[in-house]
Amino acid sequence: MEVSPGSSWEALLWSLLAVDNAARNAAESQFAALKQATCSDELLLGLVHVVHSTSPDDVRALAAVLLRRVLLRDAVSLWPRATDQARADVKRELLAVLEAGEKNRGIRRKVCDTVGELASSILEDGQWDDLLPTLLQWSNASMVTLREAALRVLEMVAIFLAGQMTQAAETSEATTLDVTVLQTMAKGLADREGRVALNALRALCMLLLNLDALDQVPRPELLASAVPLVLAALHSLLVTRQFDEVMEALEVLIEVAEPHAAFFKPCLREYVETMVQIADAPRDENDDNAMPDGCRQLAMEFLVSLAEQAPSRCRRLPANMFVETVYPVAFKMMLELQDIDTWDV
C-alpha cells in the first residue's frame, strides 16, 4: 500500500489524530500495512520528511513520535529493513531538523531523543561515525538550541562514550575522545543560555553512571575540574529561581552520589553547604518565588546519600560540619513536611 509524498502523508497523520473512529481506524490500518512492507524505506522517509517540513506542529510531532516508535520501540525495528540510502537519508534529515533551529521545543526534544536512541543502537557497529564530530561541532555553535541539542544527544549516547573510554583506555584515540568530550561538557556547564548548562550536567552525570569506577577515565583530573562547574551551574539555576530545573539537576546528582560519591570530593564542603541552604530555605506557600518543598527534599536526599556512601569523608569535614549543619535541618524538616506514604516503614 503506497502513500504519495507530501500532502498525502500529512493527510494520513491527520486521520490518525481524527476524533471520528472510522477515519482513525482506517488510517491505523493503512499505517499498519505500511509497516508490514518488505522494504521500510517508504514509511521511514515519509515520516522523517513530515518532521522536516512546514506542516503544522501537531502533525510533525506525531510523525516524530511514530518514527521513533517504528525505529526503536516496536518489537521489530524497521531500521534493518531499510536500504542503505534510506538510512543515510533518515539520519541526515533528523540532523537537519535540529541544525535548522527547530522552534518547537517539544518536537526538538523528540528528534533529539530519536537521534540519541538510534545512535545508541548503531554507533558501536560503525553505522554513524560522523555523528560525534557533528555534535562536538554543534557544541560550539552560536545557536543556543543547537548547543542544547548536542548535549542532549551526548547524554543519550553516554553508554557508548563510557565504553569507548574504558575499553581502549591505553590508546591515544581513547584519551583524545576523553579530553574532547569532557571539555565539551565543561564548556556547556559554564554556558548560561537556555538549558545548555543543565543538559551538560545531565550528560556528564549519565557518563559517570555508565562508568564502573572514576579512575577508568584516562584523564581523571578532567572529572575533578568539572566538579566546581557542576556546582556553579546549580547555583545559577537557584539564583534565577528555575526550580523545576533545580529539581531535575538534584535528581541526577543523587543518582551519581550513590555509586560515585567520590566525584564530589574536591568540593565536598561546598556541596554540603549548598544542599543545606536549599534544604533549610524558608517556606512560604503564598510566595511563588519561595523554594519548593520538592527542592528541599531532594537536597536532603543528596546529603543522606553522601552520608551513606562516603561517611568517612563527611566525618572529616572541618569543625564537625556535616553533623552540626545537616542534623538540625533534617530534624526541622521532619517537623515541617507532611508524611509521604512511601516513607512509611
VENBELQUI-V826724 format. One record per helix or strand of 2 or more residues. SS is the DSSP state (hx for helix, st for strand). FROM is the first residue (numbers start at 1). LEN is the number of residues. If there is no record, write none. Layout:
BEGIN
SS|FROM|LEN + SS|FROM|LEN
END
This chain:
BEGIN
hx|7|10 + hx|21|15 + hx|41|11 + hx|57|17 + hx|79|3 + hx|84|16 + hx|105|21 + hx|130|9 + hx|144|13 + hx|158|10 + hx|172|18 + hx|196|14 + hx|214|3 + hx|220|20 + hx|243|37 + hx|293|17 + hx|311|5 + hx|318|19 + hx|341|3
END
